[in-house]
Amino acid sequence: MEPASLIPLADAMPGPAWWFEILLLLTFVLHLLLMNTVLGGTVIVAVHALRKPASEQGPVRDFATRLPTALALAINLGVPPLLFVQVLYGNFFYTSSVIMALWWLGIVGLVMLAYYGLYIFAINHDELGTRRIAVIVLALLLLVATSFVFSNNMTLMLQPERWLAWFERRDGALLNLGDPTLIPRWLHMLVGSIAIGGLALSLFHVRRASWGAPDAAEGIETGLRWFSHATYAQIALGIWFLMALPRDLMLRFMGGTLSRLRPSSSV
């Protein structure tokens, strides 16, 4: 079967495509900043909860109280780009979502449980005792699982040739695990969120420093340390991701198309 025959016909757009592309990029950047703050911030909070006693988690603990609100805002800001993706690429997006419907629909439950975990950790930190570690780690795992599902769908919609696997597995639980770019792409975004989370932690304490908070300097230093270390890791992951791309696409990022534009020298 020809994979192209599986692509549904595109619906008519209610306006110029460039207008929806601008709105998609604008709203997606806003959503991405908030979502990376939540995911990366949760990584930082979970690591500090595992490594340090409650009495030494002051700066990070204060930051954790803002994560439930940030997640709620990220969810709301995630709706507009999702709608614009459906307008522009609906014939691809709907098909990939149906193929992996079990995981895609499960995102709602994953995010809701993660929100409750962050909320419980924030308001009942002292009352939970050592159980707070299990709560924040569970919330982190739910957010990481959500990011993995999103990466699967976004890569699956780009590869109609992989839709043929649905004919062998029609339970809606198909993942795009055969894509060599999936894992490096996902890890690249995941580690990038830790850098943004560290930066958000620093900016949060920059504001607290203006209020005269005694531990603000420690919070700024902690956030910048996370930001720098995650950024260093991004270099290695970025190279892995680049090398995993199809050759023609990889060459575009490396200037391969420029050589075709240069006139050949005569001998």
N, C-alpha and C positions, 0 to 999 in steps of 0.2 A: 504494500500500500504506500502511496506517495504521501509523505508527511504534510505537504502543502494542502492536500485535500481535506485535512482535518481542521484547518483554520476557518472559523466561521466568517461570514461576510461582515465587514465593519458597518456599524450603524452611522447614520448621518449625524454630523455634529451641529449643535445649535448655534455655532458661531465660528470665527476663524480659528484654525488650529493653533496659531502662534499665541493667541490670547490665553488659551488653556495651558499651553506649555509654560508661559510666564507665571501664571497662577500656581501651576504644579510646583515649579522650582521654588517659588517664594514661600509657599505654605510648607513644603517639604523641609526646607532649611530650618524654619522655625520649629517644626515638629522634631527634627533630628537633634537640634540643640537641647531641647527639653528631655527627649528620650535618652540621649546619651548621658545627660546629667543624672538621670534616674538610674540607668543601668550601671554606669561607671561609679556613681556615688554609692550604690548598693554594694558593689564589689569592695570598695574602700571600707565601708562601714562593717561589712562581714569579716574582712581580714582583721580589722582592729578588734572586733568582738572576739575573734578566735585567739588573738595573740596577746591582748592586754586585759587586765582586770577592769571592772567598771569604773573604778576610781581614776583611771588614767585615760579615759576615753572622752574627756570633756569636749574638746573642739570638734571631734568627729561625731560625738553624740548630739551636739547642738545642730550640726548639719543634717543629721538623720531625721530630725523633727520636720524638716522641710520637704523630705522626699515624697510623702504621700500627696501633698499639694502639687508638687512638680509632676507626679505621675498622672494625676487627674487632669492637669493642664495639657500634658503630652497626649493623652488619649483624645481630648477634645480637638487639639490641633492636628491630630492624625487623620481626622475625618475628611477635611478638605482635600489634602493630596490624594487620599484613597479614591475620592470621587472623581478627581481630575484624571487619575490613572485610568479609571473605568471609562471616562469619556474618550480619552485618546487611544487607549490600548485595550479596550474592553473585550474585543474578540480574542485576544491572547490571554488576558488576565482572568476572564471568567472560565476559560477552558482549563487553565492550570489549577485554578481554585477548585473546580469540580473534581479533577483527577485526584487531588489530595484533600478532599473535602473533610475527612475525619480530623485531620490535623488542623486545617484552616479554621473550621468552626470551633475547635477546641481552644483557640486563642482567647476567646471571650472568657472562658473559665480560668485559664492560666493567669490572665491579667487581673481578673477580679480577686483571685486568691492572693496574688502577689501584692495587690493594693492593701488587702486586709492585713497581710503579714507586716508590711511596712508601717501601717497605721498602729497595729498592736505593739510593735517594737518601739514606736515613737512615744506612745502615751503610757505604756506600762513597762517601761524599761527596768525600773527598780523592782517592781512587783514580780516580774518574770524570773528574776534570779538567773541561774545558769540556763534556764529554758530560752532565754532571749537569743542565745547562739543558734539554737535549732530554728527559731522563728525567722531570723534574718537570713540564715543560710537557705532555708526553704524558699523564702521570697526571692532570693537571688537565683536559685535554680529554676524557678518558674519564669523569671524574666529572661534568663539565658535560653530556656527552651522556646520561649516566644520568639526570640531573635532568630533562632535556628529555623523555625517554621517559616518565618518571613523570608529568610535567605533562600530556602528551598522554593518557595512560590515565585519569588522574583527571578530566580535563575530558570525555573521550569517554564515560565511564560516566554522566555527568550529562545527556547529550543523546542520547536514543534516536533522535531524528529524523535524526541524522547516521550512524546505523548503516546506513541505506539505501545509502550509498556502497559497502558491501561487495559488493552485487550487481553493481557495475561493476568492482570490483577485489577478487578473491578470493585474492590471494597472501599475505595476512596482513601486508602492509607498509603498511597504511593509517595515516596520521597525522591528527590533528585540526587540520590547518593552517588550515581555513576558519573556525575559532572566533576571533572578534575579541578574546576575552579571553585567549587562550593565551599570546601573547608578553608582554603586560604582567604577567600572573600569574606566568609563569616568571621574568622579569627581577626582579620584586618579591621573589620568594623567593631568587633567586640573589644579589642585592645584599644582602638581609637576612642571608644566610649569611656574607657578608664582614664585616658588623658583628659577628656572633656570633664569627667567627674572630678578629677584633681584640680583642674582650673576653676570649676564652679565652687569647690571647697575653698580655694584661696580667695576668690572674689567675695564669697559669703563672709569670710573673716576680715577682709579689707573693710567691708561695711561695718562689721562689729568693732573693728579697731577705731573707727570714727566715733563710736559710742563709748569708748574707753574700756572695752572688755579686756580683762587681764590675760586671757589665753589666746587672744586674736593672733599674736605673732606666731605662736606655735601652730595654729591652724593654717596660717598662710604658708609657713614653711612645709608643713605636711602635705598640703595640696600641691605645691609646686614640685615637691619630690615625686609624688605620684605622676604628675604631668610629665616630668622629664623622663622618668624611667619607662613609662608607657610609650612615649614618643620614640625613644631609642628602640624599643621592641618593634615599633611600627616599621622601622627601616627594613628589618629582616623579613617581616611578614609581607611588606609591600613588594619586596623583590620576589618572594615566593609567589605571591598573587600575580605579578607581572609575567613570570615565567610559565605560570599555569594557563595563561590565556592562549587561545588559538594563535598560530604564528602570524597570520595576516593582521589580526587585531593587535597583537603585541608590537609588531613593527610600526603600527600607526602611533603608538605611544612613544616609540623610540626614534621617531623621525624618519621611518622607512619610506613614507609616501613623499617626503621632500626630495629624495634622490630622483624620483620619477619626473619631478618638475624641472630639474636642472638640465640644461641642454648638454648633450654629450659632446665631449671635446674631440675635435678632428685630429687625426694622426698624420 
